[in-house]
């Protein structure tokens, strides 16, 4: 069946609700942890073999478009990322025009928000006035990345006519360097711990997995 945004919430099981921080400006400099799942969390990006990810064509396209995201934008820096069979983790660092970045977003040398690091199910867009997406913001970057992957896959002989992704994604504002290193470690070890991954529909999360996500909820 063609995967369309209109079809994504046809089942309550897969519905997504926006839990984003109200009025937060996701274009502020800082570090952000994002997780994007495939539609219905199907294992379509590759396979885990001996604790390592073996990407298929779709997974390789995902990597290529993620790297390209950082090549065509000057205000973001590449950090750890991983493509898993049914999801993607990545750290995005937004910088100021001078290349400076801060783990907890600032504006005019002051914290405009409480910099809580809550993991949120993100609404697909952050809007300016008149419903326009904010250029360079996390929602816009993620949306365009997802669209680029889908567009490349549509050119192949695969039955994904609209999107391979769930409509929404998860985000977390990284508060400090300790948290950044913890997330980096999680991303690096994700393939090795696939059997405990909460996104693995056949997996069984252990205490380490539960604690990691509890810290961000």
Secondary structure, DSSP 8 states (H G I E B T S, - for coil): ----HHHHTSSGGG-------TT--TTSSEEEEEEEEBGGG---SEEEETTEEEE-HHHHHHHHHHHHHHHS-SSEEEEEEEE-SSEEEEEEEE--TTS---SS--BTTB-SS-----EEEE-S--B-GGG-B-TTSHHHHHHHHHHHHHHHHHTSS-S-SS-SB-S-EEEEE--SHHHHHHHHHHHHHTTTTGGG-TT-TT----HHHHHHHHTT-
